[in-house]
Amino acid sequence: MDISLWLIAAVSLTWFMSYSRVSLSSFTFIFIILMAVGTVFNVIGFISWLLFAIIALPLNLDNIRQQFISMPLLALFKKIMPQMSETEQQAIDAGTTWFDAELFRGNPDWKKLHNYPQPRLSAQEKTFLDGPVEELCSMVDDWQTTHKMADLSPDVWQFLKDNKFFAMIIKKQYGGLEFSAFAQSRVLQKLTGVSSVLASTVGVPNSLGPGELLQEYGTRSQQDYYLPRLAKGEEIPCFALTSPEAGSDAGSIPDTGIICRQTFEGKEILGIKLNWDKRYITLAPVATVLGLAFKLEDPDNLIGDKKELGITCALIPTNIEGITIGRRHFPLNIPFQNGPTQGKDVFVPIDYIIGGKEMAGQGWRMLVECLSVGRAITLPSNSAGGIKTIALATGAYSRIRRQFKLPIGKMEGIEEALARIGGNAYLMDAVTIMSTGAIDLGEKPSVISAIAKYHLTEKMRSSIIDAMDIHGGKGICMGPSNYLARGYQGAPIAITVEGANILTRSLIIYGQGAIRCHPYVLAELQAAIETDPEQALNDFDHALFGHIGFSISNISRSLWCSVTGSHSLSAPFNDKTKRYYQLLTRFSANLAMLSDIAMLALGSDLKRKERISARLGDILSNLYLASACLKRFNDEGRQTEDLPLLQWAVEDCLFNTQQAIDALLSNFPNKWLARILRVIIFPVGTWLTKPSDNLDHKVAQLLQTPCEARNRLGKWQYLVRDGKNVFGILEETLEDIIACEPVFTKVCIATDKKLPFYQLDKVAGLGLSVNAITEKEAQLLIKAEQGRKAVIDVDDFDSNELIAPNLLQK
Ligand SMILES: Cc1cc2nc3c(=O)[nH]c(=O)nc-3n(C[C@H](O)[C@H](O)[C@H](O)COP(=O)(O)OP(=O)(O)OC[C@H]3O[C@@H](n4cnc5c(N)ncnc54)[C@H](O)[C@@H]3O)c2cc1C
């Protein structure tokens, strides 16, 4: 045997073993066999064996490896490890990981994805959606709510309370509905299609707030008292964390609670003297019970030996002396109840702390744990629901509205924007289904909830801008028949709340993702703070060598994927989706490799390098979004008709992933490393493109043509055809316009005229007069004209109607 042959065998075997992630001992054993074969063929001599022994022995003998490799590295790691505040640590500890972890590990198990059960509605949930939710939608007049009353009507408020809309998360034993996360999401999606005020009002008490906190952490007596009252709507809750000085940096709230003894209801008791100044608090103006976050201090050590206990949450009835509440903010013309509150020396008993005095100082942990769940439901569902309805409405409008003698939806420029709306609507719903499904499986998916919140609210904003552009002046002139403008105005609200988006993208998604989803980083960090030195060394050694093997394997995988174009990777389906799985697996290996190299190269600086961190987060996010689409497609029976939507959504994610990697490499601080990484990941350059014009055309057509795929896209939305619901009118008119086009053509042919496609009632008369059409066909033309006019008309007002009299008096 020739030495070069042996070397080729050694390199191939090394590569194969690292690709396959074999253990260090197996690796060593196989290498010994290879060395022995080399010795037999006289290509491996004593020096090679000696070198091999010098490398392999310390790695395989635990004591030597730990003493001479792991121990000094542990000491170094402790020195360079990023300092974490207590609030950061609690945020990292909160929640669980799920398929996000799989995507982070370089080789996602697609069978696992498809084996997660598809979330379904129970009979009770379905009845609720078809009954009270549908009725509620029919009761709400969004123009009345947003322009005239700056509030929901009293009837609607009462209906919400009577039908337990504020109690979807409250357990049945307390009189609540105890709905699954999936069902909550369907309810919110339907409501938001009708009114953002309605969806926000229902969403907030069912998300992070007193109800959730009480169920998770409340004492028995707090639960028994408050939960039935909340379920019946006898109490309206709000939750106040944000202060003028502490918005995104909510851990630094200046609001205080001092433990002391004072008289309360005639008796001297142990309690807390509270001072707060909060703003932006949803439902505060109408709240009867205020969930309050503040920093608790115990200067006289009345409950223990700690003087500064930290962030604590308490439930405060809003009628206690010293509380100012009731004034309102005016968030972007979406006047849901939201306002400031202040408290001056408000004294409350110590057992007002949620969970009692044992939970003093545990407030931040409670909040971040609940946020892991709530953030995946409310805002993503509101965003997805809004865009689902708008996708159908904009598709219908594009088919109905004509310019240059053509439906505007046939114009390529409009098709591009329509395709973005359709593809995003498909993706957004896929993400809400998958993420709420995870919650219903018992997960508290902190990274996924941040991904869903950020990307769905961003996609909602960009899609509504597309819809506005397609509607032209119809989207701009406000009034009862404008179904877009309030959504457009209100889009930045969802961007800002529950973790403002720039912060969520820059810090949270990857910051938590890297630590929580990485198979070894959390273990390394934990080992570094372990107080028992022997345990610390053992844990660190195990994590470190696992990590090294993992990194080498991801470099091998990335290289292999690039060299083979990832065509050899396995995929669960051998159809048009096969390539998507292969590319996602390839990008997953790239993410794992890039992540390790960024951590190694930048160390604790990675936390400050927000734009690097944001791009790593974008890669992880797009992998998750695409996975959700593939799961949805499979769960819905792999319908061929839905393929354009799936393809658009996944190809957009793949393109975004490639762009994120490209931008990351272009901006990577170490230029040499970046060049090497580029050769590994993009040896022939970037190659993926945005969804093609042809695909855009297919999606745009789908939105404009009644069909099963379009129905699935708008499933569960409020599309009732009662002559009042503008979305029902759009749907009906779309069908009528399509049905009457051949009739219109008949009249044109019979009269030998190129008639314009308006005043269809007159066309009907003309058609009848020349006996070209039947009476039934004439009626169809007349009906289509009525619908067409209703769809394209905009509102106008008398000048006085536009003046808000109460504001004028100010
Ligand atoms: C309509 C509405 C309803 C709300 N409801 C509630 C409620 O019910 N209860 C409650 O307690 N709070 C509520 N909030 C508060 C909301 O959660 C905060 O507004 C939000 O956390 C952002 O705080 P801020 O507005 O002060 O922005 P700031 O914190 O001042 O942030 C300004 C900008 O800086 C960015 N930023 C901040 N830090 C970083 C960073 N490290 N890296 C990159 N970018 C960063 C942010 O992303 C943002 O773009 C509500 C707010 C609004 C507007």
The ligand as an SDF file (V2000), in Angstrom:
LIG
                    3D

 53 58  0  0  0  0  0  0  0  0999 V2000
  -50.1320   49.9610   23.4640 C   0  0  0  0  0  0  0  0  0  0  0  0
  -49.1990   49.4150   24.4830 C   0  0  0  0  0  0  0  0  0  0  0  0
  -49.6500   48.4570   25.3870 C   0  0  0  0  0  0  0  0  0  0  0  0
  -48.8050   47.9960   26.3940 C   0  0  0  0  0  0  0  0  0  0  0  0
  -49.3140   47.1710   27.3770 N   0  0  0  0  0  0  0  0  0  0  0  0
  -48.5390   46.9300   28.4620 C   0  0  0  0  0  0  0  0  0  0  0  0
  -49.0940   46.2680   29.6170 C   0  0  0  0  0  0  0  0  0  0  0  0
  -50.2560   45.8680   29.6340 O   0  0  0  0  0  0  0  0  0  0  0  0
  -48.2900   46.1050   30.6930 N   0  0  0  0  0  0  0  0  0  0  0  0
  -47.0080   46.5300   30.7220 C   0  0  0  0  0  0  0  0  0  0  0  0
  -46.3580   46.3780   31.7310 O   0  0  0  0  0  0  0  0  0  0  0  0
  -46.4440   47.1360   29.6550 N   0  0  0  0  0  0  0  0  0  0  0  0
  -47.1830   47.3560   28.5360 C   0  0  0  0  0  0  0  0  0  0  0  0
  -46.6300   47.9990   27.4490 N   0  0  0  0  0  0  0  0  0  0  0  0
  -45.2400   48.3520   27.4730 C   0  0  0  0  0  0  0  0  0  0  0  0
  -44.4260   47.6590   26.4110 C   0  0  0  0  0  0  0  0  0  0  0  0
  -44.1850   46.3270   26.7440 O   0  0  0  0  0  0  0  0  0  0  0  0
  -43.1630   48.5180   26.2560 C   0  0  0  0  0  0  0  0  0  0  0  0
  -43.5910   49.6330   25.5180 O   0  0  0  0  0  0  0  0  0  0  0  0
  -42.0680   47.8610   25.5790 C   0  0  0  0  0  0  0  0  0  0  0  0
  -41.5190   46.9280   26.4310 O   0  0  0  0  0  0  0  0  0  0  0  0
  -40.9990   48.8470   25.0970 C   0  0  0  0  0  0  0  0  0  0  0  0
  -40.6760   49.8370   26.0240 O   0  0  0  0  0  0  0  0  0  0  0  0
  -40.5990   51.3880   25.5620 P   0  0  0  0  0  0  0  0  0  0  0  0
  -41.8180   51.6850   24.7830 O   0  0  0  0  0  0  0  0  0  0  0  0
  -40.3210   52.1910   26.7430 O   0  0  0  0  0  0  0  0  0  0  0  0
  -39.3950   51.4250   24.5470 O   0  0  0  0  0  0  0  0  0  0  0  0
  -37.8340   51.5540   24.9030 P   0  0  0  0  0  0  0  0  0  0  0  0
  -37.4810   50.5660   25.9330 O   0  0  0  0  0  0  0  0  0  0  0  0
  -37.5110   52.9650   25.1570 O   0  0  0  0  0  0  0  0  0  0  0  0
  -37.1720   51.0650   23.5520 O   0  0  0  0  0  0  0  0  0  0  0  0
  -36.9850   51.9420   22.4300 C   0  0  0  0  0  0  0  0  0  0  0  0
  -36.3310   51.1510   21.3130 C   0  0  0  0  0  0  0  0  0  0  0  0
  -35.0560   50.6800   21.7330 O   0  0  0  0  0  0  0  0  0  0  0  0
  -34.9330   49.3030   21.4060 C   0  0  0  0  0  0  0  0  0  0  0  0
  -34.0350   48.6720   22.3770 N   0  0  0  0  0  0  0  0  0  0  0  0
  -34.0820   48.7420   23.7200 C   0  0  0  0  0  0  0  0  0  0  0  0
  -33.0700   48.0310   24.2490 N   0  0  0  0  0  0  0  0  0  0  0  0
  -32.3870   47.4850   23.2160 C   0  0  0  0  0  0  0  0  0  0  0  0
  -31.2500   46.6490   23.0930 C   0  0  0  0  0  0  0  0  0  0  0  0
  -30.5850   46.1990   24.1380 N   0  0  0  0  0  0  0  0  0  0  0  0
  -30.8200   46.3200   21.8620 N   0  0  0  0  0  0  0  0  0  0  0  0
  -31.4640   46.7640   20.7650 C   0  0  0  0  0  0  0  0  0  0  0  0
  -32.5400   47.5580   20.8310 N   0  0  0  0  0  0  0  0  0  0  0  0
  -32.9960   47.9120   22.0320 C   0  0  0  0  0  0  0  0  0  0  0  0
  -36.3460   48.7650   21.4700 C   0  0  0  0  0  0  0  0  0  0  0  0
  -36.4550   47.6020   20.6720 O   0  0  0  0  0  0  0  0  0  0  0  0
  -37.1310   49.9230   20.8890 C   0  0  0  0  0  0  0  0  0  0  0  0
  -37.1140   49.8340   19.5020 O   0  0  0  0  0  0  0  0  0  0  0  0
  -47.4650   48.4300   26.4250 C   0  0  0  0  0  0  0  0  0  0  0  0
  -46.9990   49.3530   25.4870 C   0  0  0  0  0  0  0  0  0  0  0  0
  -47.8490   49.8480   24.5350 C   0  0  0  0  0  0  0  0  0  0  0  0
  -47.3190   50.8710   23.5750 C   0  0  0  0  0  0  0  0  0  0  0  0
  1  2  1  0
  2  3  1  0
  2 52  2  0
  3  4  2  0
  4  5  1  0
  4 50  1  0
  5  6  2  0
  6  7  1  0
  6 13  1  0
  7  8  2  0
  7  9  1  0
  9 10  1  0
 10 11  2  0
 10 12  1  0
 12 13  2  0
 13 14  1  0
 14 15  1  0
 14 50  1  0
 15 16  1  0
 16 17  1  0
 16 18  1  0
 18 19  1  0
 18 20  1  0
 20 21  1  0
 20 22  1  0
 22 23  1  0
 23 24  1  0
 24 25  2  0
 24 26  1  0
 24 27  1  0
 27 28  1  0
 28 29  2  0
 28 30  1  0
 28 31  1  0
 31 32  1  0
 32 33  1  0
 33 34  1  0
 33 48  1  0
 34 35  1  0
 35 36  1  0
 35 46  1  0
 36 37  1  0
 36 45  1  0
 37 38  2  0
 38 39  1  0
 39 40  1  0
 39 45  2  0
 40 41  1  0
 40 42  2  0
 42 43  1  0
 43 44  2  0
 44 45  1  0
 46 47  1  0
 46 48  1  0
 48 49  1  0
 50 51  2  0
 51 52  1  0
 52 53  1  0
M  END
$$$$
